[in-house]
Amino acid sequence: MALTRRDVIIAAFASFVAWGFITQWAPALRYVGYALVTGAFTAVLAVIALTVLTSKGANHVGTQRSKRRRTAAFVAPDAWKAETTWLASNAIYQKTALYPSSFVISDSIDELLDLALRDFVRSWYCNITRSPNFTNSIDTVIRAAFSNIRDRIFGVDIVDQAVSRIIPIITGHLKDFYDAERAVRGKNLNRNVTESEELDLAIAGKYREGKLHPAASLAYSDTKLIEQEYLRKLMVRLMPEVLPESIIKSRAVSVLVKEIVSCAVLSPVMQILSDPDMWNQLMEAYVRRDSCTKPKLADPLG
């Protein structure tokens, strides 16, 4: 049965009369009514105030839309063109010739650096990204270091350094080796001993009374690891002299450069230079090349 307006009015009047009898019976209950009325009135005022104070008006919609059109600065037409031009120029990497006077030497050094970067950088960096920017940066840093070393070498008097420093080192080394060999083979080198690795180790133990170079040790059968460690320490001392300060402050780049140059560039070079067979082959090739003009030198070679 639906309620009519008359029923609602009668119910409201009855509730009002009942509330009057209740407050007359318990006067303290009238504060409950006051609280309900005050709360409802306060809520209505709060909604009205919130609506008035937070409304921005019709002009605010246009302002917000104009603000939303603002984007990052680098996507502006002029900035975006400059960025794309810079990226395109960096995508084409131009290698700096390390020895412009001889393209043969420059190409040989380039090939050596490419092999080093392939084995020590591209082998793991290609799994991260195909972008060559990082590899090119490492190559640029290494070339800058070699260029500084090249310029320092060109500024040194090679003849003076060879006479005053290199030749005394070589003669001193030969004398110390001769003394060590005499200590093992006898004073007149007439002691009958079998040529073997043990003989070489015995002579090395007598060389300067066992005070060998830091990169050489009789405790290891393969000295490659301690040679690389020595080259790393050498690179730590050299990098502040030949690399820009910005590179030195970057720990990741400096560590990569140190490892690549010491282990992939200098270590193989030192292995080749310390191989007696390489020097023998060079001397033999030199003599055979001049056999036409100097046949007497080629006679011992058969």
TATAMO-V835546 format. One record per residue. N is the residue number from 1. RES is the residue in three letters. PHI is phi in whole degrees, -180 to 180 (999 if undefined). OMEGA is omega in radians with two decimals (* if undefined). D_LAST is the distance of its C-alpha to the last C-alpha in Angstrom with 1 decimal. Layout:
N_RES_PHI_OMEGA_D_LAST + N_RES_PHI_OMEGA_D_LAST
This chain:
1_MET_999_-3.07_132.8 + 2_ALA_-77_3.12_131.5 + 3_LEU_-80_3.10_132.6 + 4_THR_-104_3.13_134.8 + 5_ARG_-63_3.14_135.2 + 6_ARG_-64_3.13_138.5 + 7_ASP_-65_-3.14_136.9 + 8_VAL_-66_-3.13_134.2 + 9_ILE_-65_3.13_136.9 + 10_ILE_-64_3.14_139.0 + 11_ALA_-65_3.13_135.9 + 12_ALA_-67_3.14_135.0 + 13_PHE_-66_3.13_138.6 + 14_ALA_-64_3.13_138.8 + 15_SER_-66_3.13_135.5 + 16_PHE_-65_3.11_136.8 + 17_VAL_-66_3.13_140.1 + 18_ALA_-63_3.12_138.3 + 19_TRP_-63_3.09_135.9 + 20_GLY_-65_3.10_139.0 + 21_PHE_-64_-3.11_140.6 + 22_ILE_-67_-3.13_137.4 + 23_THR_-68_3.07_136.9 + 24_GLN_-72_3.12_140.6 + 25_TRP_-76_3.12_140.2 + 26_ALA_-132_-3.06_136.9 + 27_PRO_-59_-3.09_136.6 + 28_ALA_-67_-3.11_133.0 + 29_LEU_-73_-3.14_131.7 + 30_ARG_-66_3.11_132.4 + 31_TYR_-70_3.07_129.3 + 32_VAL_-66_3.10_127.2 + 33_GLY_-65_3.10_128.6 + 34_TYR_-59_-3.13_127.9 + 35_ALA_-65_3.12_124.3 + 36_LEU_-63_-3.14_123.7 + 37_VAL_-65_-3.13_125.3 + 38_THR_-66_3.12_123.4 + 39_GLY_-64_3.13_120.0 + 40_ALA_-64_3.13_120.5 + 41_PHE_-64_3.13_121.6 + 42_THR_-66_3.12_118.6 + 43_ALA_-63_3.13_116.2 + 44_VAL_-65_3.11_117.6 + 45_LEU_-63_3.13_117.4 + 46_ALA_-64_3.11_113.7 + 47_VAL_-64_3.14_112.8 + 48_ILE_-65_-3.14_114.5 + 49_ALA_-65_3.13_112.9 + 50_LEU_-63_-3.13_109.4 + 51_THR_-67_-3.11_109.9 + 52_VAL_-70_-3.03_111.2 + 53_LEU_-76_-3.09_108.6 + 54_THR_-96_3.14_105.4 + 55_SER_-78_-3.11_106.4 + 56_LYS_-98_3.13_104.4 + 57_GLY_87_-3.07_106.5 + 58_ALA_-72_-3.10_105.6 + 59_ASN_-71_-3.10_103.4 + 60_HIS_-67_-3.14_101.0 + 61_VAL_-63_3.11_99.7 + 62_GLY_-66_3.12_98.5 + 63_THR_-64_3.14_96.9 + 64_GLN_-64_3.13_95.0 + 65_ARG_-65_3.12_93.8 + 66_SER_-67_3.11_92.5 + 67_LYS_-68_-3.13_90.7 + 68_ARG_-66_3.13_89.0 + 69_ARG_-75_3.14_87.5 + 70_ARG_-71_-3.11_85.5 + 71_THR_-125_3.14_81.8 + 72_ALA_-62_-3.06_78.7 + 73_ALA_-67_-3.04_77.8 + 74_PHE_-74_3.10_74.3 + 75_VAL_-95_3.01_75.7 + 76_ALA_-63_-3.03_77.7 + 77_PRO_-52_-3.10_76.7 + 78_ASP_-69_-3.13_75.1 + 79_ALA_-67_-3.13_73.4 + 80_TRP_-66_3.10_72.2 + 81_LYS_-64_3.11_70.7 + 82_ALA_-65_3.14_68.9 + 83_GLU_-65_-3.14_67.6 + 84_THR_-65_3.10_66.3 + 85_THR_-66_3.13_64.6 + 86_TRP_-65_3.11_62.9 + 87_LEU_-65_3.13_61.7 + 88_ALA_-66_3.12_60.4 + 89_SER_-69_3.11_58.5 + 90_ASN_-73_-3.14_56.9 + 91_ALA_-66_3.10_56.0 + 92_ILE_-98_-3.07_53.5 + 93_TYR_-93_3.12_50.9 + 94_GLN_-106_-3.14_48.9 + 95_LYS_-78_3.10_45.8 + 96_THR_-84_3.14_45.4 + 97_ALA_-67_-3.12_42.0 + 98_LEU_-80_3.11_40.5 + 99_TYR_-142_-3.05_38.4 + 100_PRO_-61_-3.10_40.1 + 101_SER_-68_-3.13_37.8 + 102_SER_-137_3.13_34.9 + 103_PHE_-69_3.11_35.7 + 104_VAL_-66_3.13_32.1 + 105_ILE_-65_3.14_32.6 + 106_SER_-62_3.14_36.2 + 107_ASP_-66_3.12_35.3 + 108_SER_-66_3.11_32.7 + 109_ILE_-67_3.09_35.3 + 110_ASP_-61_3.12_37.9 + 111_GLU_-64_3.11_35.8 + 112_LEU_-64_3.12_35.3 + 113_LEU_-67_3.11_39.0 + 114_ASP_-62_3.10_40.0 + 115_LEU_-66_3.13_38.0 + 116_ALA_-65_3.12_39.7 + 117_LEU_-67_3.12_43.1 + 118_ARG_-63_-3.06_42.6 + 119_ASP_-81_-2.99_41.8 + 120_PHE_-110_-3.13_44.2 + 121_VAL_-126_-3.06_47.1 + 122_ARG_-65_-3.09_47.4 + 123_SER_-61_3.12_46.8 + 124_TRP_-113_-3.09_50.2 + 125_TYR_-74_3.13_52.0 + 126_CYS_-66_3.08_52.0 + 127_ASN_-76_3.13_54.4 + 128_ILE_-93_3.14_56.9 + 129_THR_-158_3.09_56.9 + 130_ARG_-88_-3.12_55.0 + 131_SER_-67_-3.11_55.7 + 132_PRO_-88_-3.03_52.5 + 133_ASN_-61_-3.11_54.5 + 134_PHE_-66_3.11_53.5 + 135_THR_-62_3.10_49.8 + 136_ASN_-65_3.11_50.0 + 137_SER_-65_3.10_51.7 + 138_ILE_-62_3.12_49.0 + 139_ASP_-62_3.12_46.4 + 140_THR_-64_3.14_48.5 + 141_VAL_-64_-3.14_48.8 + 142_ILE_-64_3.12_45.1 + 143_ARG_-66_3.08_44.4 + 144_ALA_-64_3.11_47.1 + 145_ALA_-65_3.13_45.5 + 146_PHE_-66_3.12_42.1 + 147_SER_-65_3.10_43.8 + 148_ASN_-64_3.10_45.6 + 149_ILE_-64_3.11_42.4 + 150_ARG_-60_3.14_40.7 + 151_ASP_-64_3.11_43.7 + 152_ARG_-67_3.12_43.7 + 153_ILE_-66_3.13_40.0 + 154_PHE_-66_3.12_40.8 + 155_GLY_-85_-3.12_43.7 + 156_VAL_-105_3.05_41.6 + 157_ASP_-77_-3.06_40.0 + 158_ILE_-63_-3.11_36.4 + 159_VAL_-64_-3.14_35.5 + 160_ASP_-64_3.12_38.5 + 161_GLN_-67_3.13_37.7 + 162_ALA_-67_-3.10_34.1 + 163_VAL_-74_-3.02_35.1 + 164_SER_-88_-3.06_38.2 + 165_ARG_-127_-3.02_37.3 + 166_ILE_-71_-3.12_33.7 + 167_ILE_-63_3.07_32.0 + 168_PRO_-60_3.11_34.7 + 169_ILE_-67_-3.14_34.1 + 170_ILE_-66_3.14_30.3 + 171_THR_-64_3.09_30.8 + 172_GLY_-65_3.10_33.7 + 173_HIS_-65_3.13_31.7 + 174_LEU_-64_3.12_28.9 + 175_LYS_-65_3.13_31.6 + 176_ASP_-64_3.09_33.4 + 177_PHE_-67_3.12_30.3 + 178_TYR_-63_3.12_29.6 + 179_ASP_-64_3.12_33.3 + 180_ALA_-67_3.13_33.2 + 181_GLU_-67_3.10_30.1 + 182_ARG_-66_3.12_31.8 + 183_ALA_-66_-3.12_35.0 + 184_VAL_-95_-3.06_33.2 + 185_ARG_-87_-3.07_30.7 + 186_GLY_109_-3.05_33.0 + 187_LYS_-61_-3.13_33.7 + 188_ASN_-102_-3.14_30.7 + 189_LEU_58_-3.09_28.5 + 190_ASN_-107_3.12_28.8 + 191_ARG_-74_-3.07_30.6 + 192_ASN_-82_3.12_28.9 + 193_VAL_-130_-3.12_28.8 + 194_THR_-85_3.09_27.0 + 195_GLU_-67_-3.11_24.8 + 196_SER_-157_3.10_27.0 + 197_GLU_-66_3.11_28.9 + 198_GLU_-64_3.10_31.9 + 199_LEU_-65_3.11_30.0 + 200_ASP_-62_3.12_29.1 + 201_LEU_-68_3.11_32.8 + 202_ALA_-66_3.09_33.9 + 203_ILE_-64_3.11_32.0 + 204_ALA_-63_3.11_33.3 + 205_GLY_-67_3.10_36.8 + 206_LYS_-88_-3.11_36.5 + 207_TYR_-67_-3.10_35.2 + 208_ARG_51_3.13_38.2 + 209_GLU_58_3.09_40.3 + 210_GLY_85_-3.14_39.8 + 211_LYS_-87_-3.09_40.8 + 212_LEU_-86_3.09_38.1 + 213_HIS_-65_3.13_38.0 + 214_PRO_-57_-3.14_40.7 + 215_ALA_-86_3.11_38.2 + 216_ALA_-121_-3.14_36.6 + 217_SER_-150_3.11_38.6 + 218_LEU_-79_-3.11_37.9 + 219_ALA_-79_-3.10_40.9 + 220_TYR_-120_3.06_39.0 + 221_SER_-74_3.08_36.1 + 222_ASP_-118_-3.06_35.5 + 223_THR_-92_-3.07_36.2 + 224_LYS_-63_-3.10_36.3 + 225_LEU_-66_-3.13_40.1 + 226_ILE_-73_3.03_40.6 + 227_GLU_-65_3.12_37.9 + 228_GLN_-66_3.09_39.9 + 229_GLU_-64_3.09_43.1 + 230_TYR_-64_3.12_41.9 + 231_LEU_-66_3.08_40.8 + 232_ARG_-63_3.11_44.3 + 233_LYS_-63_3.10_46.0 + 234_LEU_-65_3.12_43.8 + 235_MET_-67_3.10_44.9 + 236_VAL_-61_3.11_48.5 + 237_ARG_-77_-3.07_48.3 + 238_LEU_-85_-3.02_46.5 + 239_MET_-59_3.10_48.6 + 240_PRO_-62_-3.12_51.8 + 241_GLU_-87_-3.00_49.8 + 242_VAL_-120_-3.10_48.2 + 243_LEU_-108_3.07_50.5 + 244_PRO_-64_-3.10_54.0 + 245_GLU_-64_3.14_56.9 + 246_SER_-63_3.12_58.1 + 247_ILE_-75_-3.14_54.9 + 248_ILE_-63_-3.12_55.1 + 249_LYS_-73_3.11_58.7 + 250_SER_-86_-3.07_57.7 + 251_ARG_-65_-3.10_56.5 + 252_ALA_-63_-3.11_55.3 + 253_VAL_-68_-3.12_53.1 + 254_SER_-64_3.11_51.8 + 255_VAL_-66_3.12_50.8 + 256_LEU_-63_3.13_49.0 + 257_VAL_-63_3.14_47.1 + 258_LYS_-61_-3.10_46.2 + 259_GLU_-69_-3.11_44.9 + 260_ILE_-67_-3.08_43.0 + 261_VAL_-68_-3.07_41.3 + 262_SER_-74_-3.04_40.6 + 263_CYS_-92_-3.05_39.6 + 264_ALA_-101_-3.10_38.2 + 265_VAL_-110_-3.05_36.7 + 266_LEU_-72_-3.09_35.9 + 267_SER_-61_3.08_35.0 + 268_PRO_-62_3.12_32.1 + 269_VAL_-63_3.13_30.9 + 270_MET_-66_3.09_31.1 + 271_GLN_-63_3.13_29.4 + 272_ILE_-68_-3.10_26.4 + 273_LEU_-67_-3.13_26.3 + 274_SER_-90_3.14_26.6 + 275_ASP_-91_-3.13_23.7 + 276_PRO_-62_-3.12_20.7 + 277_ASP_-63_3.11_18.4 + 278_MET_-64_3.12_19.5 + 279_TRP_-66_3.10_18.7 + 280_ASN_-62_3.13_15.2 + 281_GLN_-67_3.10_14.7 + 282_LEU_-64_3.12_16.5 + 283_MET_-64_3.13_14.4 + 284_GLU_-64_3.12_11.1 + 285_ALA_-65_3.13_13.1 + 286_TYR_-65_-3.13_14.5 + 287_VAL_-68_3.14_11.4 + 288_ARG_-65_3.13_10.1 + 289_ARG_-67_-3.14_13.7 + 290_ASP_-97_-3.09_14.0 + 291_SER_-65_-3.13_11.0 + 292_CYS_-71_-3.12_13.7 + 293_THR_-89_-3.12_15.9 + 294_LYS_-131_-3.05_13.7 + 295_PRO_-67_-3.12_10.7 + 296_LYS_-65_3.11_10.6 + 297_LEU_-72_-3.10_10.0 + 298_ALA_-86_-3.12_6.8 + 299_ASP_-59_3.13_5.4 + 300_PRO_-60_-3.13_5.4 + 301_LEU_-83_3.13_3.8 + 302_GLY_80_*_0.0
